[in-house]
Structures are given as structure tokens and as C-alpha cells.
Amino acid sequence: MLKRKSVSVGPALAIEELDLGHCNIQPAAGPALVQLLGKCPQLKKAYLGGNGSLGTVEGLEGVVRGIGSGTLAIEELSLGN
């Protein structure tokens, strides 16, 4: 489910909530996923539950690598099922 209030024409996306639950996101996709989330500066909530592989050590390490020293504006990140 993708919820947004407005559409941005520039490189940033004006998405406030993003639901990628049960999308079979693989551990190797962690850095790319974080890069996507970083392009959504208005993102408040991201739901990633039901992606069991993403919750493994390899998956979480990929997410951490993707975040690096950057910051995300996310207020709520759900990894639960």
C-alpha cells in the first residue's frame, strides 16, 4: 500500500507511508531499500513485516550498511510479521 499527499516532480518523493510487507525482500536488497527510503524525506512510517529474510543477520547488516552515517526521517519502522 502506498499513501501520499502530493507528488513531487524532483528527485525526492513526497511519500509519508510505505508498505512493503510480504514482498519477499531479500537480504542483498538492504542497501538499495535504504537508498529508496532516503529519497523519501517526508516518509514517516515504513512497514517491512513479512520479509523474513530481511530480518536475518545478513539482511539487517545490509540495511545498516545502507544507512551508513546518513540519517532517515522515519518515525516508525516496522519489521514484525
C-alpha positions in Angstrom: 0.0 0.0 0.0 1.4 3.4 -1.0 -0.1 6.5 0.6 0.9 10.0 -0.4 -0.5 13.5 -0.1 1.3 15.1 -3.1 3.5 14.1 -5.9 6.9 15.7 -6.3 8.4 16.2 -9.7 12.0 16.4 -8.4 14.3 13.6 -7.2 12.6 13.4 -3.8 9.4 11.5 -3.3 6.6 13.0 -1.2 5.5 9.7 0.4 4.5 9.6 4.0 3.7 5.9 4.4 5.2 3.0 2.6 4.0 -0.6 3.0 6.4 -3.2 1.5 5.2 -6.0 3.7 5.3 -9.6 2.4 7.2 -8.6 -0.7 9.9 -11.3 -0.3 12.6 -8.7 0.0 16.0 -10.5 0.1 19.0 -9.6 2.3 21.0 -8.3 -0.6 18.4 -5.7 -1.2 19.0 -4.0 2.2 21.3 -1.2 0.9 19.0 -0.4 -2.1 16.0 -0.4 0.2 17.6 2.2 2.5 18.6 4.2 -0.6 15.0 4.3 -1.6 13.8 5.3 1.9 16.4 8.0 1.9 14.8 9.5 -1.3 11.6 10.0 0.6 12.3 12.8 3.1 8.7 13.1 4.2 8.4 9.4 4.9 7.1 8.9 8.5 6.2 5.2 8.5 7.7 2.2 6.7 6.2 -1.3 7.1 8.6 -4.1 6.1 7.0 -7.0 8.0 6.6 -10.4 6.5 10.0 -10.2 4.8 11.7 -12.9 6.9 15.0 -12.8 5.0 15.3 -9.1 5.7 15.2 -9.8 9.4 18.2 -12.2 9.3 21.7 -11.1 10.3 22.7 -10.7 6.6 19.6 -8.7 5.9 20.0 -6.4 8.8 23.7 -5.9 8.1 22.7 -4.8 4.6 20.2 -2.3 6.0 22.9 -0.9 8.4 25.4 -0.7 5.5 22.8 1.2 3.5 22.2 3.7 6.3 25.9 4.2 6.9 26.4 7.6 8.6 23.3 9.0 7.0 20.0 9.7 8.7 16.5 8.8 7.9 13.5 10.9 8.8 11.4 7.8 9.5 9.5 7.9 12.8 8.2 4.3 12.7 9.9 1.3 11.1 8.0 -2.0 11.4 9.9 -5.3 10.8 7.3 -7.5 12.5 5.1 -10.1 10.9 
